């Protein structure tokens, strides 16, 4: 690949030299996907690669299967008042419980498991940065390379933090990248403030009184109540949330009755869905209003409704200073025209949010689509694959953030 296609400057050119090796490493990880907290093969390959890179320290078993490596710069850090002493770079390692339908030779060898979100690529980009930083060491202080397990619903970031991540490795700032098939190849996107939404799970149990479908006046129909609830719940966003705020409520499943029993009105119905928000104030408001709406509407039909509201990952919120810093560094790497400084936030969720609650930093999107727009397959699709063309770019961006944050 021509280095001038996606990146500029010596960092990219240096890393592009071992692009074939990074591609082979990434495809090996893709062929051996593992779920959260089961990334034993992946962690072993990461440790092996870090050893070959020549990092200074490798620590394993953090957050069960997490790995952290340290690289020291050419000079010690300046006093804290003069800038950061340690930068953290994070990559997630886990795969998804999804059967892969690709035909290429590096497709998953494990039935029902697949790297459908590109974590194999994220891990490889951080390995590329490790190799470059260990070879050149053109920075002060230290960099902590954080290889995190269990992002896909297991809160691996929180597990690493509970295991003393930031006490053992006191990062002053943390950064993470995620590939974006929706963005054109080589684009870098970031935004100050919310980048990913909070992800909450809701369950609504509607209790009525079952009976014969031919005599509904003798029953309290929970299916009818559920239908009214599904419609009314949408008013929480359209009529209770300011147009300047954003939220999504989706009822994604309804279970009631028996499809073989056409004339039986069931006793109860269960609705399951998700709530996505960017601020805790909106999140709190929706939770409160949801309880009140469901209970009072169900009561108006003579039924009852119990709401279970389970908070998942918090919103991923970039600190403004670090988001602007990322954009400036990316502009020097790829050119201002390939940087999106106010990228539209995603309603997807990300457990890097826990790290950003503890440390300043930024979550970054890197485009892996076609040259002029989105790629063929989105994330979490059975035909998705990480685009190996962006491996040197992602690694160079990681490394450039370190060199720019802690210059010699």
C-alpha positions as a Markdown table, in Angstrom:
| # | Residue | x | y | z |
|---|---|---|---|---|
| 1 | Unk | 0.0 | 0.0 | 0.0 |
| 2 | Unk | 1.2 | 3.5 | -0.8 |
| 3 | Unk | 1.9 | 5.3 | 2.5 |
| 4 | Unk | 0.7 | 8.6 | 1.1 |
| 5 | Unk | -2.8 | 7.1 | 0.5 |
| 6 | Unk | -3.9 | 7.1 | 4.2 |
| 7 | Unk | -1.2 | 8.8 | 6.2 |
| 8 | Unk | 1.7 | 11.2 | 6.0 |
| 9 | Unk | 5.0 | 11.6 | 7.8 |
| 10 | Unk | 7.7 | 9.4 | 9.4 |
| 11 | Unk | 5.5 | 7.6 | 12.0 |
| 12 | Unk | 3.2 | 6.2 | 9.3 |
| 13 | Unk | 6.0 | 5.4 | 7.0 |
| 14 | Unk | 7.9 | 3.6 | 9.7 |
| 15 | Unk | 4.9 | 1.4 | 10.7 |
| 16 | Unk | 3.9 | 0.8 | 7.1 |
| 17 | Unk | 7.1 | -1.2 | 6.7 |
| 18 | Unk | 5.7 | -4.0 | 8.9 |
| 19 | Unk | 2.1 | -3.8 | 7.5 |
| 20 | Unk | 2.3 | -7.4 | 6.1 |
| 21 | Unk | 3.2 | -8.7 | 9.6 |
| 22 | Unk | 0.4 | -6.8 | 11.2 |
| 23 | Unk | -2.1 | -8.1 | 8.6 |
| 24 | Unk | -1.0 | -11.7 | 9.3 |
| 25 | Unk | -1.3 | -11.1 | 13.1 |
| 26 | Unk | -4.8 | -9.6 | 12.7 |
| 27 | Unk | -6.0 | -12.4 | 10.5 |
| 28 | Unk | -4.8 | -15.0 | 13.0 |
| 29 | Unk | -6.8 | -13.3 | 15.7 |
| 30 | Unk | -9.8 | -13.2 | 13.4 |
| 31 | Unk | -9.6 | -16.9 | 12.9 |
| 32 | Unk | -9.5 | -17.6 | 16.6 |
| 33 | Unk | -12.3 | -15.5 | 18.2 |
| 34 | Unk | -13.0 | -15.6 | 21.9 |
| 35 | Unk | -15.8 | -14.2 | 24.1 |
| 36 | Unk | -15.3 | -11.9 | 27.0 |
| 37 | Unk | -13.1 | -13.1 | 29.8 |
| 38 | Unk | -12.2 | -16.2 | 27.7 |
| 39 | Unk | -9.5 | -14.4 | 25.6 |
| 40 | Unk | -6.8 | -16.8 | 26.6 |
| 41 | Unk | -5.4 | -17.5 | 23.1 |
| 42 | Unk | -5.7 | -13.8 | 22.2 |
| 43 | Unk | -3.9 | -12.7 | 25.4 |
| 44 | Unk | -1.2 | -15.3 | 24.8 |
| 45 | Unk | -0.6 | -14.0 | 21.2 |
| 46 | Unk | -0.6 | -10.4 | 22.5 |
| 47 | Unk | 2.0 | -11.2 | 25.2 |
| 48 | Unk | 4.1 | -13.1 | 22.6 |
| 49 | Unk | 4.0 | -10.1 | 20.2 |
| 50 | Unk | 4.7 | -7.6 | 22.9 |
| 51 | Unk | 7.8 | -9.6 | 23.9 |
| 52 | Unk | 9.0 | -9.5 | 20.3 |
| 53 | Unk | 8.3 | -5.7 | 20.2 |
| 54 | Unk | 10.7 | -5.2 | 23.1 |
| 55 | Unk | 8.4 | -3.4 | 25.5 |
| 56 | Unk | 9.8 | -2.9 | 29.0 |
| 57 | Unk | 7.1 | -4.6 | 31.1 |
| 58 | Unk | 4.2 | -7.0 | 30.5 |
| 59 | Unk | 1.5 | -7.6 | 33.1 |
| 60 | Unk | -1.1 | -10.2 | 32.6 |
| 61 | Unk | -4.3 | -11.3 | 34.4 |
| 62 | Unk | -5.6 | -7.8 | 35.0 |
| 63 | Unk | -9.4 | -8.0 | 34.9 |
| 64 | Unk | -9.0 | -11.7 | 34.4 |
| 65 | Unk | -7.6 | -11.9 | 30.9 |
| 66 | Unk | -6.4 | -8.3 | 30.4 |
| 67 | Unk | -2.9 | -7.4 | 29.5 |
| 68 | Unk | -1.0 | -4.2 | 30.1 |
| 69 | Unk | 2.5 | -3.4 | 28.7 |
| 70 | Unk | 4.7 | -0.4 | 29.6 |
| 71 | Unk | 7.1 | 1.4 | 27.4 |
| 72 | Unk | 9.5 | 4.0 | 28.7 |
| 73 | Unk | 10.5 | 7.0 | 26.6 |
| 74 | Unk | 14.0 | 8.2 | 25.9 |
| 75 | Unk | 13.7 | 10.7 | 28.9 |
| 76 | Unk | 11.8 | 10.6 | 32.1 |
| 77 | Unk | 8.7 | 12.6 | 32.4 |
| 78 | Unk | 8.7 | 16.3 | 33.3 |
| 79 | Unk | 7.0 | 17.4 | 36.5 |
| 80 | Unk | 3.3 | 16.8 | 36.4 |
| 81 | Unk | 2.6 | 20.5 | 36.1 |
| 82 | Unk | 4.4 | 20.5 | 32.8 |
| 83 | Unk | 2.3 | 17.8 | 31.2 |
| 84 | Unk | 1.3 | 14.1 | 31.4 |
| 85 | Unk | 3.7 | 11.5 | 32.8 |
| 86 | Unk | 1.9 | 8.5 | 31.5 |
| 87 | Unk | -0.5 | 8.1 | 28.5 |
| 88 | Unk | -2.9 | 5.1 | 28.3 |
| 89 | Unk | -3.8 | 3.5 | 25.0 |
| 90 | Unk | -6.6 | 1.0 | 25.0 |
| 91 | Unk | -7.7 | -1.8 | 22.6 |
| 92 | Unk | -10.5 | -4.3 | 23.2 |
| 93 | Unk | -9.9 | -8.0 | 22.4 |
| 94 | Unk | -13.2 | -10.0 | 22.6 |
| 95 | Unk | -15.4 | -11.3 | 19.8 |
| 96 | Unk | -19.2 | -11.9 | 19.5 |
| 97 | Unk | -21.4 | -15.0 | 19.7 |
| 98 | Unk | -22.2 | -14.9 | 16.0 |
| 99 | Unk | -21.8 | -17.4 | 13.1 |
| 100 | Unk | -19.5 | -16.1 | 10.4 |
| 101 | Unk | -20.7 | -16.3 | 6.7 |
| 102 | Unk | -17.5 | -15.1 | 5.1 |
| 103 | Unk | -15.5 | -17.4 | 2.8 |
| 104 | Unk | -11.9 | -16.0 | 3.0 |
| 105 | Unk | -9.2 | -18.2 | 4.4 |
| 106 | Unk | -8.9 | -16.4 | 7.8 |
| 107 | Unk | -12.6 | -16.8 | 8.6 |
| 108 | Unk | -13.5 | -18.0 | 12.1 |
| 109 | Unk | -12.5 | -21.5 | 13.0 |
| 110 | Unk | -14.8 | -21.5 | 16.0 |
| 111 | Unk | -18.4 | -22.4 | 15.4 |
| 112 | Unk | -20.8 | -19.6 | 16.5 |
| 113 | Unk | -18.0 | -17.1 | 17.3 |
| 114 | Unk | -16.8 | -14.2 | 15.2 |
| 115 | Unk | -14.8 | -11.0 | 15.3 |
| 116 | Unk | -17.7 | -9.0 | 13.9 |
| 117 | Unk | -16.8 | -5.7 | 15.6 |
| 118 | Unk | -13.2 | -5.4 | 14.6 |
| 119 | Unk | -11.6 | -5.9 | 18.0 |
| 120 | Unk | -9.0 | -8.1 | 16.2 |
| 121 | Unk | -8.0 | -5.0 | 14.3 |
| 122 | Unk | -8.0 | -2.8 | 17.4 |
| 123 | Unk | -5.7 | -5.2 | 19.1 |
| 124 | Unk | -3.4 | -5.3 | 16.1 |
| 125 | Unk | -3.2 | -1.5 | 15.7 |
| 126 | Unk | -2.0 | -1.3 | 19.3 |
| 127 | Unk | 0.6 | -4.0 | 18.7 |
| 128 | Unk | 1.8 | -1.9 | 15.8 |
| 129 | Unk | 2.0 | 1.2 | 18.0 |
| 130 | Unk | 3.9 | -0.9 | 20.6 |
| 131 | Unk | 6.5 | -2.0 | 18.0 |
| 132 | Unk | 7.1 | 1.5 | 16.8 |
| 133 | Unk | 7.2 | 3.1 | 20.2 |
| 134 | Unk | 9.6 | 0.5 | 21.6 |
| 135 | Unk | 11.9 | 0.9 | 18.6 |
| 136 | Unk | 11.9 | 4.7 | 18.6 |
| 137 | Unk | 11.0 | 5.9 | 22.1 |
| 138 | Unk | 10.7 | 9.5 | 20.9 |
| 139 | Unk | 8.8 | 10.7 | 24.0 |
| 140 | Unk | 9.1 | 11.4 | 27.6 |
| 141 | Unk | 7.5 | 9.5 | 30.4 |
| 142 | Unk | 5.7 | 6.2 | 29.9 |
| 143 | Unk | 3.0 | 4.7 | 27.8 |
| 144 | Unk | 0.6 | 2.0 | 29.1 |
| 145 | Unk | -0.8 | -0.3 | 26.4 |
| 146 | Unk | -4.1 | -1.6 | 27.7 |
| 147 | Unk | -5.4 | -4.8 | 26.0 |
| 148 | Unk | -8.9 | -5.1 | 27.5 |
| 149 | Unk | -11.2 | -8.1 | 27.7 |
| 150 | Unk | -14.9 | -8.3 | 27.6 |
| 151 | Unk | -16.1 | -5.1 | 25.9 |
| 152 | Unk | -19.1 | -6.8 | 24.3 |
| 153 | Unk | -21.4 | -6.7 | 27.3 |
| 154 | Unk | -19.1 | -7.9 | 30.0 |
| 155 | Unk | -17.8 | -4.5 | 31.3 |
| 156 | Unk | -14.2 | -5.6 | 30.9 |
| 157 | Unk | -13.0 | -2.0 | 31.3 |
| 158 | Unk | -14.7 | -1.8 | 34.7 |
| 159 | Unk | -13.2 | -5.2 | 35.7 |
| 160 | Unk | -9.7 | -4.0 | 34.9 |
| 161 | Unk | -10.2 | -0.8 | 36.9 |
| 162 | Unk | -11.6 | -2.8 | 39.8 |
| 163 | Unk | -8.4 | -4.9 | 39.6 |
| 164 | Unk | -6.3 | -1.8 | 40.1 |
| 165 | Unk | -5.6 | -0.7 | 36.6 |
| 166 | Unk | -5.1 | 3.0 | 37.2 |
| 167 | Unk | -3.6 | 2.5 | 40.7 |
| 168 | Unk | -0.9 | 0.3 | 39.1 |
| 169 | Unk | -0.6 | 2.3 | 35.9 |
| 170 | Unk | -1.4 | 5.9 | 36.8 |
| 171 | Unk | -2.4 | 7.2 | 33.4 |
| 172 | Unk | -2.9 | 11.0 | 33.1 |
| 173 | Unk | -5.0 | 10.6 | 29.9 |
| 174 | Unk | -6.5 | 7.6 | 28.0 |
| 175 | Unk | -7.4 | 7.1 | 24.4 |
| 176 | Unk | -9.1 | 4.4 | 22.4 |
| 177 | Unk | -9.9 | 3.8 | 18.7 |
| 178 | Unk | -12.8 | 2.0 | 17.0 |
| 179 | Unk | -13.1 | 1.3 | 13.4 |
| 180 | Unk | -16.1 | 2.7 | 11.5 |
| 181 | Unk | -17.4 | 1.0 | 8.3 |
| 182 | Unk | -19.8 | 3.9 | 7.9 |
| 183 | Unk | -16.9 | 6.4 | 7.5 |
| 184 | Unk | -14.8 | 6.6 | 4.4 |
| 185 | Unk | -11.4 | 4.9 | 4.3 |
| 186 | Unk | -8.8 | 6.8 | 6.4 |
| 187 | Unk | -11.1 | 9.4 | 7.9 |
| 188 | Unk | -10.6 | 10.1 | 11.6 |
| 189 | Unk | -13.6 | 11.3 | 13.6 |
| 190 | Unk | -13.9 | 12.6 | 17.2 |
| 191 | Unk | -16.1 | 15.1 | 19.0 |
| 192 | Unk | -15.9 | 17.0 | 22.3 |
| 193 | Unk | -18.5 | 15.6 | 24.7 |
| 194 | Unk | -20.7 | 12.6 | 24.2 |
| 195 | Unk | -19.4 | 10.1 | 21.6 |
| 196 | Unk | -21.4 | 7.0 | 22.5 |
| 197 | Unk | -24.7 | 6.6 | 24.4 |
| 198 | Unk | -25.5 | 5.0 | 27.7 |
| 199 | Unk | -27.1 | 1.6 | 27.2 |
| 200 | Unk | -29.9 | 0.6 | 29.6 |
| 201 | Unk | -32.1 | -2.5 | 29.6 |
| 202 | Unk | -35.8 | -2.3 | 30.4 |
| 203 | Unk | -38.3 | -5.1 | 31.2 |
| 204 | Unk | -41.9 | -4.4 | 31.7 |
| 205 | Unk | -44.1 | -7.2 | 33.2 |
| 206 | Unk | -47.8 | -6.6 | 32.5 |
| 207 | Unk | -50.1 | -8.6 | 34.7 |
| 208 | Unk | -53.8 | -9.0 | 33.7 |
| 209 | Unk | -56.4 | -11.7 | 34.0 |
| 210 | Unk | -56.5 | -14.5 | 31.5 |
| 211 | Unk | -59.5 | -16.1 | 29.9 |
| 212 | Unk | -61.3 | -17.0 | 26.7 |
| 213 | Unk | -60.6 | -14.9 | 23.6 |
| 214 | Unk | -64.3 | -15.0 | 22.7 |
| 215 | Unk | -65.3 | -13.4 | 26.1 |
| 216 | Unk | -62.6 | -10.6 | 26.6 |
| 217 | Unk | -65.0 | -8.7 | 28.8 |
| 218 | Unk | -64.3 | -11.4 | 31.5 |
| 219 | Unk | -60.6 | -10.7 | 31.3 |
| 220 | Unk | -58.0 | -8.0 | 31.7 |
| 221 | Unk | -56.0 | -8.4 | 28.5 |
| 222 | Unk | -52.2 | -7.9 | 29.0 |
| 223 | Unk | -51.6 | -8.0 | 25.2 |
| 224 | Unk | -53.9 | -5.0 | 24.7 |
| 225 | Unk | -52.3 | -3.2 | 27.5 |
| 226 | Unk | -48.9 | -4.0 | 26.0 |
| 227 | Unk | -49.9 | -2.5 | 22.7 |
| 228 | Unk | -50.9 | 0.8 | 24.3 |
| 229 | Unk | -47.7 | 0.8 | 26.3 |
| 230 | Unk | -45.5 | 0.3 | 23.2 |
| 231 | Unk | -47.1 | 3.4 | 21.6 |
| 232 | Unk | -47.3 | 5.5 | 24.7 |
| 233 | Unk | -43.6 | 4.9 | 25.6 |
| 234 | Unk | -42.5 | 6.7 | 22.5 |
| 235 | Unk | -44.1 | 9.9 | 23.9 |
| 236 | Unk | -41.4 | 9.9 | 26.6 |
| 237 | Unk | -38.9 | 11.1 | 23.9 |
| 238 | Unk | -41.2 | 13.0 | 21.5 |
| 239 | Unk | -43.1 | 14.9 | 24.2 |
| 240 | Unk | -41.0 | 14.8 | 27.4 |
| 241 | Unk | -37.4 | 15.3 | 26.2 |
| 242 | Unk | -36.2 | 18.6 | 24.9 |
| 243 | Unk | -35.5 | 18.7 | 21.2 |
| 244 | Unk | -32.0 | 19.9 | 22.1 |
| 245 | Unk | -31.4 | 16.6 | 23.9 |
| 246 | Unk | -31.3 | 13.1 | 22.4 |
| 247 | Unk | -32.7 | 9.7 | 23.4 |
| 248 | Unk | -33.9 | 6.5 | 22.0 |
| 249 | Unk | -36.4 | 4.0 | 23.6 |
| 250 | Unk | -36.9 | 0.8 | 21.7 |
| 251 | Unk | -39.2 | -2.1 | 22.7 |
| 252 | Unk | -37.5 | -5.0 | 21.0 |
| 253 | Unk | -39.4 | -8.0 | 22.2 |
| 254 | Unk | -42.9 | -8.9 | 23.4 |
| 255 | Unk | -43.7 | -12.3 | 24.9 |
| 256 | Unk | -47.2 | -13.2 | 25.7 |
| 257 | Unk | -49.4 | -16.3 | 25.4 |
| 258 | Unk | -49.0 | -19.3 | 23.2 |
| 259 | Unk | -49.1 | -19.1 | 19.4 |
| 260 | Unk | -50.9 | -22.5 | 19.3 |
| 261 | Unk | -53.6 | -21.2 | 21.6 |
| 262 | Unk | -55.6 | -18.8 | 19.4 |
| 263 | Unk | -58.4 | -18.3 | 21.8 |
| 264 | Unk | -56.6 | -17.9 | 25.1 |
| 265 | Unk | -55.9 | -14.5 | 26.5 |
| 266 | Unk | -52.8 | -14.9 | 28.7 |
| 267 | Unk | -52.3 | -13.8 | 32.3 |
| 268 | Unk | -49.3 | -11.7 | 31.6 |
| 269 | Unk | -47.0 | -10.2 | 29.0 |
| 270 | Unk | -43.3 | -9.3 | 29.0 |
| 271 | Unk | -41.8 | -6.4 | 27.1 |
| 272 | Unk | -38.1 | -6.0 | 26.7 |
| 273 | Unk | -36.2 | -3.1 | 25.3 |
| 274 | Unk | -33.3 | -0.6 | 25.5 |
| 275 | Unk | -32.9 | 3.0 | 26.4 |
| 276 | Unk | -30.1 | 5.1 | 24.9 |
| 277 | Unk | -29.1 | 8.5 | 26.3 |
| 278 | Unk | -26.1 | 10.9 | 26.3 |
| 279 | Unk | -26.6 | 12.6 | 29.7 |
| 280 | Unk | -27.4 | 11.3 | 33.2 |
| 281 | Unk | -30.1 | 14.0 | 33.6 |
| 282 | Unk | -32.0 | 12.7 | 30.6 |
| 283 | Unk | -31.4 | 9.1 | 31.7 |
| 284 | Unk | -32.8 | 9.8 | 35.2 |
| 285 | Unk | -35.8 | 11.6 | 33.7 |
| 286 | Unk | -36.7 | 8.7 | 31.4 |
| 287 | Unk | -36.3 | 6.1 | 34.1 |
| 288 | Unk | -38.7 | 8.1 | 36.4 |
| 289 | Unk | -41.3 | 8.8 | 33.7 |
| 290 | Unk | -41.2 | 5.2 | 32.4 |
| 291 | Unk | -42.1 | 3.8 | 35.9 |
| 292 | Unk | -45.0 | 6.3 | 36.2 |
| 293 | Unk | -46.3 | 5.9 | 32.7 |
| 294 | Unk | -46.4 | 2.1 | 32.7 |
| 295 | Unk | -48.0 | 1.8 | 36.2 |
| 296 | Unk | -50.7 | 4.4 | 35.6 |
| 297 | Unk | -51.5 | 3.3 | 32.1 |
| 298 | Unk | -51.8 | -0.3 | 33.1 |
| 299 | Unk | -54.0 | 0.6 | 36.0 |
| 300 | Unk | -56.4 | 2.4 | 33.7 |
| 301 | Unk | -57.1 | -0.9 | 32.1 |
| 302 | Unk | -57.4 | -2.8 | 35.4 |
| 303 | Unk | -53.9 | -4.3 | 35.0 |
| 304 | Unk | -50.6 | -3.8 | 36.7 |
| 305 | Unk | -47.1 | -3.2 | 35.3 |
| 306 | Unk | -43.8 | -3.8 | 37.0 |
| 307 | Unk | -40.8 | -2.0 | 35.4 |
| 308 | Unk | -37.2 | -3.2 | 35.8 |
| 309 | Unk | -34.7 | -0.6 | 34.7 |
| 310 | Unk | -31.2 | -1.9 | 34.5 |
| 311 | Unk | -28.4 | 0.6 | 33.8 |
| 312 | Unk | -25.7 | -0.7 | 31.6 |
| 313 | Unk | -22.6 | 1.1 | 30.2 |
| 314 | Unk | -22.7 | 4.8 | 30.9 |
| 315 | Unk | -22.3 | 7.4 | 28.1 |
| 316 | Unk | -18.9 | 7.6 | 26.5 |
| 317 | Unk | -18.0 | 11.3 | 27.0 |
| 318 | Unk | -14.8 | 12.8 | 25.5 |
| 319 | Unk | -13.2 | 15.6 | 27.5 |
| 320 | Unk | -13.1 | 18.7 | 25.2 |
| 321 | Unk | -9.4 | 19.4 | 25.6 |
| 322 | Unk | -8.4 | 15.8 | 24.7 |
| 323 | Unk | -10.9 | 15.7 | 21.8 |
| 324 | Unk | -9.4 | 18.8 | 20.3 |
| 325 | Unk | -5.9 | 17.4 | 20.9 |
| 326 | Unk | -6.8 | 14.2 | 19.0 |
| 327 | Unk | -8.2 | 16.2 | 16.0 |
| 328 | Unk | -5.0 | 18.3 | 15.8 |
| 329 | Unk | -2.7 | 15.3 | 15.9 |
| 330 | Unk | -4.9 | 13.5 | 13.3 |
| 331 | Unk | -4.8 | 16.5 | 11.0 |
| 332 | Unk | -1.0 | 16.4 | 11.0 |
| 333 | Unk | -1.1 | 12.7 | 10.2 |
| 334 | Unk | -3.8 | 12.5 | 7.5 |
| 335 | Unk | -4.5 | 16.1 | 6.6 |
| 336 | Unk | -7.3 | 18.4 | 7.9 |
| 337 | Unk | -9.6 | 17.4 | 5.1 |
| 338 | Unk | -9.7 | 13.9 | 6.4 |
| 339 | Unk | -10.6 | 14.8 | 10.0 |
| 340 | Unk | -14.1 | 15.1 | 11.3 |
| 341 | Unk | -13.8 | 17.4 | 14.4 |
| 342 | Unk | -17.5 | 17.1 | 15.4 |
| 343 | Unk | -18.5 | 13.6 | 14.4 |
| 344 | Unk | -22.1 | 12.7 | 15.0 |
| 345 | Unk | -22.3 | 10.6 | 18.2 |
| 346 | Unk | -23.5 | 7.1 | 18.0 |
| 347 | Unk | -26.3 | 5.5 | 19.9 |
| 348 | Unk | -24.2 | 2.4 | 20.4 |
| 349 | Unk | -22.6 | 1.9 | 23.7 |
| 350 | Unk | -18.9 | 1.3 | 24.7 |
| 351 | Unk | -17.4 | 0.4 | 28.1 |
| 352 | Unk | -14.4 | 2.7 | 27.5 |
| 353 | Unk | -16.9 | 5.0 | 29.1 |
| 354 | Unk | -15.8 | 3.7 | 32.5 |
| 355 | Unk | -12.2 | 4.8 | 31.8 |
| 356 | Unk | -13.3 | 8.2 | 30.7 |
| 357 | Unk | -15.3 | 8.6 | 33.9 |
| 358 | Unk | -12.0 | 8.2 | 35.7 |
| 359 | Unk | -9.5 | 9.9 | 33.4 |
| 360 | Unk | -9.5 | 12.7 | 30.8 |
| 361 | Unk | -9.3 | 11.3 | 27.3 |
| 362 | Unk | -11.1 | 10.6 | 24.0 |
| 363 | Unk | -12.7 | 7.8 | 22.0 |
| 364 | Unk | -11.9 | 8.0 | 18.3 |
| 365 | Unk | -13.5 | 6.7 | 15.2 |
| 366 | Unk | -11.3 | 5.6 | 12.3 |
| 367 | Unk | -12.9 | 5.1 | 8.9 |
| 368 | Unk | -12.6 | 1.8 | 7.2 |
| 369 | Unk | -15.2 | 2.0 | 4.5 |
| 370 | Unk | -14.8 | 2.6 | 0.8 |
| 371 | Unk | -12.6 | 5.4 | -0.5 |
| 372 | Unk | -15.7 | 7.6 | -1.1 |
| 373 | Unk | -18.1 | 6.5 | 1.6 |
| 374 | Unk | -19.5 | 3.5 | 3.7 |
| 375 | Unk | -18.3 | 0.0 | 3.3 |
| 376 | Unk | -20.4 | -3.0 | 2.3 |
| 377 | Unk | -21.0 | -4.6 | 5.8 |
| 378 | Unk | -21.7 | -2.8 | 9.1 |
| 379 | Unk | -20.5 | -3.8 | 12.5 |
| 380 | Unk | -22.0 | -6.9 | 14.1 |
| 381 | Unk | -22.8 | -8.3 | 10.6 |
| 382 | Unk | -22.0 | -12.0 | 9.8 |
| 383 | Unk | -20.1 | -10.8 | 6.7 |
| 384 | Unk | -18.2 | -8.0 | 8.3 |
| 385 | Unk | -14.4 | -8.0 | 8.3 |
| 386 | Unk | -11.9 | -5.5 | 9.5 |
| 387 | Unk | -10.2 | -3.5 | 6.7 |
| 388 | Unk | -6.5 | -4.3 | 7.0 |
| 389 | Unk | -5.6 | -1.1 | 5.0 |
| 390 | Unk | -6.1 | 1.0 | 8.1 |
| 391 | Unk | -3.8 | -1.0 | 10.4 |
| 392 | Unk | -0.7 | 1.3 | 9.9 |
| 393 | Unk | -2.9 | 4.4 | 10.2 |
| 394 | Unk | -4.5 | 3.3 | 13.5 |
| 395 | Unk | -1.1 | 2.3 | 14.9 |
| 396 | Unk | 0.4 | 5.6 | 13.7 |
| 397 | Unk | -2.4 | 7.6 | 15.3 |
| 398 | Unk | -1.8 | 5.8 | 18.6 |
| 399 | Unk | 1.9 | 6.5 | 18.5 |
| 400 | Unk | 1.5 | 10.1 | 17.4 |
| 401 | Unk | -0.8 | 10.8 | 20.3 |
| 402 | Unk | 2.0 | 9.7 | 22.7 |
| 403 | Unk | 4.7 | 11.7 | 20.9 |
| 404 | Unk | 2.6 | 14.8 | 20.8 |
| 405 | Unk | 1.4 | 14.5 | 24.4 |
| 406 | Unk | 4.8 | 13.9 | 25.9 |
| 407 | Unk | 7.4 | 15.4 | 23.5 |
| 408 | Unk | 11.1 | 15.3 | 24.0 |
